[in-house]
Amino acid sequence: MSSRSRDFWEGRYRTAAEAGTSLWGDAPNGWIAERVAGLAPGVAVDIGAGEGRNALALARRGWRVIATDFSPAAVEGMRAAGAGLPLEAVEADATTWTAPEPADLAVLCYLQLRPEGLAAAIARAAESLAPGGVLLGIWHDREDVERGLAGTMDPAIRTTPDETRAAAEAAGLVVELSGRRDRETAAGLACDCLLIARRPVDHTG
């Protein structure tokens, strides 16, 4: 999801659903899937989940998932695709929504927002985590504009490791990984911004 309007994304998701197609495909993001593989299933939130490819993969692995998006069409699609799975799809704004119960995992996958919106989404994700819970974030990096798949995306809704690290630390998380990776695609080079952060456990009680 990006900071383009709700109507823009609603139109794209509705058109894809009516055509029986998908904007992003069925497979989960590879980097997210690799990071989750070593985790014991628990409660997960997928914030700005779009059509729910990561949320559905988590639910199939035994996670109990709450997936959010601000597009009603996307939420309808997730509910249909997740029938019979431990998946709840919720229409919500990523910058204001917090989970109704503590989560063990929060996923932000290509949630492209302007800096203030992204900081708010990271803060809400941090609030949703239980002590010891992990946030996994992957975004299109601003370096893409100079040397990768710049496309038509506004540079203001791309981010950097410095910005995502600062937002995570401001939200009280301990950053375990902050960096970039280059990724080859059929269309050429892409550059991703990566974040792994954890809500600390309070050992003073």
N, C-alpha and C positions, 0 to 999 in steps of 0.2 A: 504494500500500500504506500502511496506517496501523498504529499500535501496537495495534490490536485483535488478538486472538489469531490464531495460525496456523490454528486450527480454524475460526474465523469466516470467514476469507478462503478457506480450502480449500472450505468449504461453498458460498460464493457462486460461486466459479469452477467448481466441479464441477456445481452446479445449472445454471449458464449453459451449460456445455459440453454437458450432457445434453439441454438444450432447443434446442441449435443456435443460441444467441444469444450476444451479447457484452455484458459490463458497460460497456465504455468505447468501443465502436465500432472500426472498422477504420482510420480516418484518424489520422495522427500528430497530436500536439499542434501547433497552429499556430505558437506561439512557438518551439518547438524546431525545427520544420521551417524557419522563416525564418532562424534562426541557423545552421543546418547548411548551408543552400543555398550559401553562399560558401566552404565548406571543401572541400579536396581529400580524397577518401575515404582512409581508413587503417584503423586498428584502433579499435573503439569498444566501450565497456561501457555497458549500460543496466541500472542497479541498481534493484531493486524494480520490474521491468518489467511486472508484471501479465500481461496477455494478449499483450504484446509489440508494441503498435501502433507505437511509435517504433523499436524494434529492427528490426521487419520493414521499415519504410520506409527505414531506414539500409541494411539489407542489399540492398534493391532498388536503391539508389543506388550500390552498389559497395563499401560498407564491409564489413569483416570484423568481425562483432559477437559479443560474448558478452553474453547477457542473463540476469539472475538474478531469481529470486523465491523466497520461502519456501513457496509453495503448490505441491505436486506437480501439482495439476490445471492450474494456470497454466503450469507448465513443460511438461507434456505437450502442452498446446494450442499453445505456441510451437514445440515441435519439429515438430508436425504441420503448422502453418501455414508454417514455415520450410523445409520439405523442398525441397531443391534450391537453397537460398540459402546464402550464407556466414554462417550464423547457428548459434551453439551456445547452447543453453538449459541453465542450470545451477540446481539447487535449492540455495539458499544464503541466509543471513541477511545483510542489507545492512549490519549493524553490525559484522560480523566478516570478511566476504569481501574479498579483494583479487585483482586480476587476475593470472593466471599469466604474463603478459607485459605490457610497458609499452603503454599505450593512448594514442592521440592525442586521444580524446574520451571523456568520462564524462558520462552523462545521469542526472539525478535528477528524475523527473517525478511530482509529487504524492506523494512519499514522505513521508507525514505521520507523524512520530514525535515523542515527547517530546524536550525539548531535549538531554538527554544522549545519547539514541539517535541523534538527527539529527546531532549533532556527531561521533559515532563513524562514522556512515555517510559524512559529508563527509570525514573523515580517511582512511577506507579508500579512498574514491574518489580522493583526492589521492595516496595511495600508489600507486594503480594507473596514474597518468598518467606518460607519458614527459616529459622536459624539453620545455617548449613546449606540452604538451598542455592541452586546454581542458575545464573543467567547466561544464556548463550545468545550472542548477537552477531549477525552478519549483515553487512550493508554494501552498496556500491560506493566505493571510495572516490573521493574528489580527484585523485590522481588519474582516474579514468578519463577525465576531461582532456588531459594533456597527452596521454600515451595509451589509452585503452579504447573501449567501446563507448565513446562519448555520447553518441546518439543525439536525442533531442532533450534529454533530461536536464533540467535546470541545475547548474552546479550548486546552488544554495540548498538543494535537498540531497546532495551527496555529503558524506561526512569523512572524518579522519580518525585515526587512532587516538590522537590527542583529545579530540572533542568527546569521543565516546568514553575514554578513560576518565576524563574530568567529570562527565555526567554521572558515571557509575560511582566514583569516589565521593562526589557531592551527595549521592543518595545513600551513602554509608556502606557501600559494598567494597570488598577486598578484590582487587583486580589480579587475576591469575595469568591472563594472556591478553595482550593488546598489540595488534600489529596488522600487517597487510599480507596478502598473498596474490600472486598473479595466477590467472586461470585461463587456459586456452579453451576457446569455444569455436563452434563452426564459423562464427563471424569474425573471429580474431581474438586478441588479447582482452581480458577483463581484469580489473583490479578490485579486490574485495577488502573491506575493513572488518576485522575480526575482534571479538571481545568474549572473554570468559571471566565472569566475576561471581563472587560468592557472598552471601549474607553471613557475617560472622556469628559464631556461637558465643553467647554470653556465659562465661564460666564463673562469674562472680556470685551467682545466686546460690 
